Amino acid sequence: MKAESTNLNTPEGFLCPGCKQFRIKLSLEQLLYKRVIRCPYCGLELGLDKSTCAEALDKLQNLYVATERVIDINSKNS
């Protein structure tokens, strides 16, 4: 339970390794489809090496697609 409460108190995103001034937040869509992310504060570009986590990204993509379908169905039923 303690770890759960700790997670709720930690800032979102990760600290830019360049400027150490800005927390870079990634959406699931950005994580899945972008190859490079950029710090909006200092402009540092970071490449995303997805080769080591292909299986996890595949599962996240399935989740993303399913979520989009649910959103689409809900919007049609509203």
Backbone bond lengths (Angstrom), bond angles and torsions (degrees), N, CA, C in turn:
res aa  C-N    CA-C-N  psi(-1)  N-CA   C-N-CA  omega(-1)  CA-C   N-CA-C  phi
1 M - - - 1.448 - - 1.531 111.23 -
2 K 1.311 116.60 -35.19 1.452 119.76 -179.06 1.528 111.69 -62.64
3 A 1.320 117.68 -42.06 1.465 120.70 179.43 1.518 110.76 -61.64
4 E 1.332 116.80 -36.13 1.464 120.85 179.79 1.521 110.56 -63.83
5 S 1.324 118.12 -44.23 1.459 120.50 -179.92 1.527 111.08 -68.86
6 T 1.321 117.37 -32.39 1.457 120.71 176.90 1.523 110.14 -63.46
7 N 1.328 117.22 -42.98 1.459 120.80 179.85 1.519 111.86 -60.99
8 L 1.310 118.08 -34.51 1.455 120.87 -179.62 1.523 111.95 -69.53
9 N 1.319 117.23 -22.96 1.455 121.08 -177.12 1.515 113.90 -97.25
10 T 1.324 118.38 -6.41 1.457 120.00 -178.93 1.526 109.81 -84.28
11 P 1.324 116.60 144.48 1.462 119.55 179.07 1.527 111.17 -64.97
12 E 1.319 115.55 151.87 1.462 120.80 178.50 1.521 109.45 -76.97
13 G 1.328 115.22 152.61 1.452 120.95 176.09 1.515 112.23 82.36
14 F 1.325 114.49 -173.47 1.461 119.37 178.48 1.518 108.88 -126.87
15 L 1.304 114.51 148.57 1.454 121.20 -177.57 1.526 109.86 -68.92
16 C 1.309 116.02 128.65 1.465 120.68 178.27 1.526 108.82 -57.53
17 P 1.338 117.17 126.17 1.467 119.40 179.99 1.530 113.01 -71.19
18 G 1.322 117.29 -14.96 1.463 120.63 -179.65 1.516 112.45 -83.78
19 C 1.318 116.30 -62.12 1.463 120.13 -174.60 1.528 113.17 -93.58
20 K 1.312 116.71 -21.71 1.465 122.17 -177.58 1.529 112.33 54.48
21 Q 1.335 115.40 27.13 1.458 121.33 -178.89 1.522 113.26 -115.77
22 F 1.328 116.72 -16.10 1.462 120.64 -171.35 1.521 109.76 -132.40
23 R 1.338 116.15 137.99 1.459 121.21 175.39 1.522 108.03 -93.33
24 I 1.322 116.82 116.59 1.457 122.86 -178.28 1.520 108.35 -84.63
25 K 1.318 115.39 122.92 1.461 121.06 178.97 1.524 109.02 -104.82
26 L 1.327 115.79 137.46 1.461 121.21 178.22 1.517 109.13 -119.25
27 S 1.310 115.64 133.87 1.459 119.43 171.64 1.531 107.59 -81.53
28 L 1.300 116.26 165.40 1.459 120.37 176.59 1.527 109.96 -59.90
29 E 1.311 116.54 -40.60 1.465 120.80 179.17 1.531 111.27 -61.57
30 Q 1.325 117.11 -42.81 1.463 120.18 178.27 1.522 111.15 -64.37
31 L 1.321 116.35 -43.54 1.455 120.50 179.36 1.523 111.47 -59.51
32 L 1.336 115.90 -39.84 1.458 119.96 -177.18 1.523 113.52 -76.19
33 Y 1.320 117.54 -38.45 1.458 119.32 -167.17 1.524 116.24 -113.64
34 K 1.299 118.75 -13.50 1.472 120.38 179.01 1.522 110.11 -90.30
35 R 1.299 115.95 146.99 1.466 121.10 175.80 1.517 110.80 -102.98
36 V 1.315 115.78 -23.42 1.460 121.50 -179.62 1.515 107.88 -134.68
37 I 1.327 115.95 136.82 1.461 119.96 171.91 1.516 107.70 -117.38
38 R 1.315 115.70 156.17 1.458 120.70 -174.01 1.517 109.32 -128.94
39 C 1.310 116.12 135.45 1.460 120.32 174.92 1.522 108.28 -73.26
40 P 1.331 117.89 121.10 1.460 119.54 -179.54 1.533 112.93 -68.66
41 Y 1.322 117.06 -16.33 1.459 120.72 -177.96 1.526 112.13 -84.15
42 C 1.340 116.85 -50.53 1.477 119.88 -175.14 1.528 113.53 -112.60
43 G 1.333 117.03 -11.29 1.458 120.21 178.02 1.518 115.34 86.58
44 L 1.324 118.15 1.83 1.459 121.00 179.14 1.523 109.86 -59.66
45 E 1.319 116.93 131.50 1.455 121.54 177.17 1.517 109.41 -100.80
46 L 1.327 115.16 132.19 1.460 121.97 -179.25 1.514 109.12 -119.43
47 G 1.323 116.51 126.85 1.460 121.35 176.64 1.519 109.89 -81.97
48 L 1.314 116.47 141.37 1.457 121.53 177.93 1.521 108.86 -100.67
49 D 1.318 117.43 111.79 1.459 122.50 177.68 1.522 107.85 -87.96
50 K 1.302 116.02 103.55 1.461 121.58 -175.13 1.525 112.90 -96.05
51 S 1.326 116.94 0.06 1.460 120.10 -175.08 1.527 112.75 -66.82
52 T 1.297 117.68 -30.53 1.468 120.18 -176.66 1.525 113.48 -85.10
53 C 1.317 117.53 -8.58 1.467 119.49 -177.16 1.532 111.32 -131.23
54 A 1.315 116.83 33.47 1.467 121.72 -175.80 1.529 112.09 -58.76
55 E 1.315 117.78 -41.50 1.466 120.33 -178.50 1.530 110.95 -65.07
56 A 1.308 117.50 -43.55 1.465 120.91 178.62 1.526 110.42 -65.00
57 L 1.318 117.30 -41.23 1.464 120.32 178.68 1.520 111.65 -65.05
58 D 1.323 117.01 -35.17 1.459 120.79 176.67 1.528 110.74 -62.37
59 K 1.314 116.58 -42.35 1.466 120.59 178.47 1.525 110.96 -67.77
60 L 1.319 117.03 -39.06 1.463 120.46 176.55 1.523 111.51 -64.95
61 Q 1.322 116.70 -36.98 1.463 119.84 178.09 1.524 110.37 -65.30
62 N 1.333 117.51 -41.12 1.462 120.64 176.20 1.527 110.69 -60.10
63 L 1.326 116.70 -41.55 1.462 121.00 177.35 1.519 111.01 -63.51
64 Y 1.326 116.36 -43.96 1.467 121.10 179.99 1.528 111.19 -61.13
65 V 1.328 117.00 -46.12 1.463 121.26 -179.68 1.531 110.07 -63.26
66 A 1.314 117.59 -43.33 1.469 121.05 179.29 1.527 110.91 -63.64
67 T 1.312 116.46 -40.73 1.467 120.62 178.52 1.523 110.89 -63.41
68 E 1.319 116.95 -43.16 1.465 120.84 178.24 1.531 111.14 -62.13
69 R 1.323 116.99 -38.53 1.465 120.70 177.87 1.520 111.47 -63.90
70 V 1.320 116.83 -42.96 1.462 121.19 178.30 1.527 110.31 -62.41
71 I 1.326 116.76 -44.38 1.460 120.55 178.01 1.523 110.60 -60.85
72 D 1.319 116.57 -42.43 1.460 121.11 178.92 1.537 111.48 -63.08
73 I 1.308 116.62 -45.76 1.486 121.09 178.65 1.511 110.44 -62.27
74 N 1.325 117.19 -44.57 1.465 120.61 179.52 1.517 112.45 -62.37
75 S 1.328 116.63 -39.33 1.461 119.25 -179.83 1.527 111.23 -69.11
76 K 1.328 118.52 -31.60 1.463 121.44 178.29 1.532 111.38 -73.81
77 N 1.339 116.45 -28.18 1.458 120.95 -179.14 1.517 112.36 -86.96
78 S 1.307 118.18 -7.35 1.477 121.05 -178.90 1.500 112.51 -84.57
